[in-house]
Every structure is written in C-alpha cells, then in structure tokens.
Amino acid sequence: MTDLTRNALNIEDLRRMAKRRLTKALFEFCDRGSEDEVAMRDNRAALDHIKLMPRVLNDVSGRDPAITLFGKSQALPLVIAPTGPAGFVWYRGEIALARAATAADIPYTLSSTGNTPMETILAEGGGTQWYQLYVWADVAASLVTVERARDAGFEALVFTVDSPTPNNREFDTRNGVVFPPKITVQGAIDSLLHPRWLVGTLARYVLADGHMPKFPNVHIPDDFPAEKRADFLARNDTLDWDFLRRVRDLWPRTLIVKGILHPDDAVRAADCGANGIIVSNHAGNTNDAAVTPIDALPAVVEAVGERVTIIIDSGFRRGSDVLKGLALGADAVAIGRATLYGVGAAGEAGASRALQILAAEIHRTMGVMGLTDLGSLGRDHVVLLARIPSYGGAVA
Ligand SMILES: Cc1cc2nc3c(=O)[nH]c(=O)nc-3n(C[C@H](O)[C@H](O)[C@H](O)COP(=O)(O)O)c2cc1C
C-alpha cells in the first residue's frame, strides 16, 4: 500500500490525513481540548509570539541537533509524550510509535492506558522506552503497575500529576466518548463512515486478539466487579508530595514528574528526588485556564535548572518551536499530537514521517539561526513579544 504520508510537508498535513481516516469521535478525542480550548489556543499563541534572533556567517555546514538527556546521547532534542489513544488510532499503535522513536533515536513514553501489554511494546519497539503512570482510585493496584514497569525494564517512569480530576472535555461528551469505551449507535454510525479505521484497526483487534481493545497495563484486581470498571479507572484526587516520595522509593531508575507549571512545585519535585520534570499543561486537556508551559518555563528554569532535567511540551508543531523551548532553558521538547496524528494517518510510517518533518525543520532552523549545535542556544536567541490579551507571561 502506498504511504500517503510521504506527501505530508508538515504536521498539519498529517493532522488532515488522520482526520480523514479516523472516526469523528476518535479524531476529536486526539485533536481537541477541554472546555473552550483557550489553553490549547494560548499554547500556540505563546509560541508564535516568541521570535528567534538569528546570527549569521557562522559556517553552519556541520550542524548536529543531537543532545544528551539523562546521561544518554540521542539524535534529536525530542521525546514522544504519552498519548492514551495511540492504540485506538492504529492497531498496536504504541509499537508503531516506539519503533518510529527508535528509528529517530529518541525516547518513547508509553501511556498508562495503552492497549498493548507493556512487555510486548518494550520487546518489539526497542530503543529507549519510558513508562507513564496515572494513579487510579485504587492506589495499591496502580503501584503494582509501577513494579511491573520496573521489572520489565523501562528506563524512566513519568509520573503525571496534573490530572487529579477527570478532564472536562465537552466535545467527547457530545460525541458519546466514554471511558472505558462502549459500543453505541452514534459510535457505530461514525465507524461505518470511516471504513479504513473500522477494518484496519478495530476489526483487526477483534480478529487478532478476539476482543475490543483493552487496557492490559492497568492492574484491575481479579475480584473487581466488571460493571464498576469505569469507577476503577477514576483518577485519584488524594495524591500529595508524600506519595511522590513513595513512588521515588519504588522506582530505582530515572523519575520524571509530568505536569508542573509553578516554580515552587518544580523545587518540591526536585526535593522529593525527581530526576526530571515535564513543564506541561497537558496540551490544554486538563485546566483550560492554565498558564502556558512556554510562559511558565523561564521561572522554572531559574528555580531548578541546575538540579533537574527540564522537558517542555504542549503545542509544539514546528522545528522552530522546539528551538524556542530550548532557548528558554528546556533540555528537550516532548511531542504528543504531532506523532499521534502521524500514527493515526498511517501507523509507524506516519509517526516516522512526523519525526522526519520535525527533524528536517530543526536542522533547517539551526542553519538559519547560525547554530552548529543546540548547546549554544540561549536567551540571546529569542525575543519575547507582548501579547494581547496578556496575563503577564510575555514581556515587551
Ligand atoms: C489525545 C491525547 C492523549 C493524551 N494522553 C495522555 C496520557 O495518557 N498520559 C499523559 O500523561 N499525558 C497524556 N497526554 C498529554 C501528552 O502527554 C502531552 O503532554 C501533550 O500531548 C503535549 O502537547 P501536544 O499534543 O500539543 O504536543 C495526552 C494528550 C493528548 C492530545
């Protein structure tokens, strides 16, 4: 089959391709934000209002976008962020993403709600793999998953702390999306209108695995009543810093806390022994009034830049966005939707295409910025423009 994503020139092209292939409900689940989508729009506006200040006549012929993250070198300053529906948009989409990440020599993060057993993804995806932790109402059961990820050999645990309550995603409610998924008339019609996804993904699960996609990495105790599964998957709203210390004690390797925006929280995460943090507003999916990560980043870097590795995400779609994040002090940029669109459009080939596009854009932007390596990128390379409306994050 011809891979149409070869024709994609940018991430937006991949987004349109994914939109055509996926059901409306699934596409909007991947693409849209919570409430009025203000945070999602702000994420883009904030990045667009940062300008790069190029330097010239530097001989940029030998430029190299490699970085070192947690002591390991990698070819690009990127990480694939965890996205729950990867396995819904493509059959075993998590393996597709992990392989694409491995080919690009960057880490892949598996979401807690993946549809493929973590050990299979680790074995078939290769490369550097991280496991993302959501803590469900049943804490003990969630910690069983941590031990399993540890024993399986994931290199890092990414503990997501910005979602103590369910996301208020009104688009999903209107589209009849429920968690865990159920068959509805609305969903059946939507699926029939998208036969490439219905046959290529959903039917493949049923034929190959004998059932609809499940959550094999969520440890649900055997005696838990089936009709209460939705309650089991409720997020835990009791977590505190002592809990982070508990996770630290359980996890012997790299621990990354995801979803930090306030510098004092970054300090507390470092005090609890985290090796890294992800400055993130969850792509605008959790708190629609939250500050944008790129606006929050400088204060976080000031507070803990010397103590922990800082990754940023939310809204990054171009190589130039990535350079803006690094110039403001991030060590790497995580991407969620960019590769999710790719895998939704064409599996591993589409995810790889997303990474090729970003790699080419990073390489090109380094050239026009007069840079041969990313280590020399700093505050001198960005100009922050005032924004209207502005909430103080941007300066003139
Ligand atoms: C559809 C979707 C599903 C996501 N699922 C998870 C998840 O399971 N766990 C998690 O920690 N973050 C999740 N995220 C957040 C991402 O890890 C990441 O923070 C965000 O997507 C980065 O922004 P970007 O999509 O604009 O690149 C999800 C984001 C999206 C868009």
The ligand as a MOL file (V3000), in Angstrom:
LIG
                    3D

  0  0  0     0  0            999 V3000
M  V30 BEGIN CTAB
M  V30 COUNTS 31 33 0 0 0
M  V30 BEGIN ATOM
M  V30 1 C -5.1410 12.6410 22.8380 0
M  V30 2 C -4.1740 12.8380 23.9590 0
M  V30 3 C -3.9860 11.8460 24.9050 0
M  V30 4 C -3.0890 12.0330 25.9480 0
M  V30 5 N -2.9000 11.0250 26.8590 0
M  V30 6 C -2.0230 11.1980 27.8750 0
M  V30 7 C -1.7820 10.1550 28.7990 0
M  V30 8 O -2.3100 9.0630 28.6830 0
M  V30 9 N -0.9200 10.4160 29.8170 0
M  V30 10 C -0.2800 11.6270 29.9700 0
M  V30 11 O 0.4820 11.8190 30.9020 0
M  V30 12 N -0.4780 12.6120 29.0720 0
M  V30 13 C -1.3220 12.4290 28.0330 0
M  V30 14 N -1.4970 13.4200 27.1170 0
M  V30 15 C -0.6650 14.6380 27.1970 0
M  V30 16 C 0.6320 14.4440 26.4260 0
M  V30 17 O 1.4700 13.5330 27.0800 0
M  V30 18 C 1.4070 15.7500 26.2360 0
M  V30 19 O 1.5250 16.3830 27.4780 0
M  V30 20 C 0.7260 16.6870 25.2360 0
M  V30 21 O 0.0750 15.9720 24.2390 0
M  V30 22 C 1.7680 17.6110 24.6030 0
M  V30 23 O 1.1370 18.5750 23.7850 0
M  V30 24 P 0.9980 18.4370 22.2030 0
M  V30 25 O -0.0140 17.3620 21.9590 0
M  V30 26 O 0.4900 19.7560 21.7610 0
M  V30 27 O 2.3380 18.0700 21.6650 0
M  V30 28 C -2.3810 13.2430 26.0540 0
M  V30 29 C -2.5550 14.2390 25.0880 0
M  V30 30 C -3.4190 14.0340 24.0370 0
M  V30 31 C -3.5620 15.1050 22.9930 0
M  V30 END ATOM
M  V30 BEGIN BOND
M  V30 1 1 1 2
M  V30 2 1 2 3
M  V30 3 2 2 30
M  V30 4 2 3 4
M  V30 5 1 4 5
M  V30 6 1 4 28
M  V30 7 2 5 6
M  V30 8 1 6 7
M  V30 9 1 6 13
M  V30 10 2 7 8
M  V30 11 1 7 9
M  V30 12 1 9 10
M  V30 13 2 10 11
M  V30 14 1 10 12
M  V30 15 2 12 13
M  V30 16 1 13 14
M  V30 17 1 14 15
M  V30 18 1 14 28
M  V30 19 1 15 16
M  V30 20 1 16 17
M  V30 21 1 16 18
M  V30 22 1 18 19
M  V30 23 1 18 20
M  V30 24 1 20 21
M  V30 25 1 20 22
M  V30 26 1 22 23
M  V30 27 1 23 24
M  V30 28 2 24 25
M  V30 29 1 24 26
M  V30 30 1 24 27
M  V30 31 2 28 29
M  V30 32 1 29 30
M  V30 33 1 30 31
M  V30 END BOND
M  V30 END CTAB
M  END
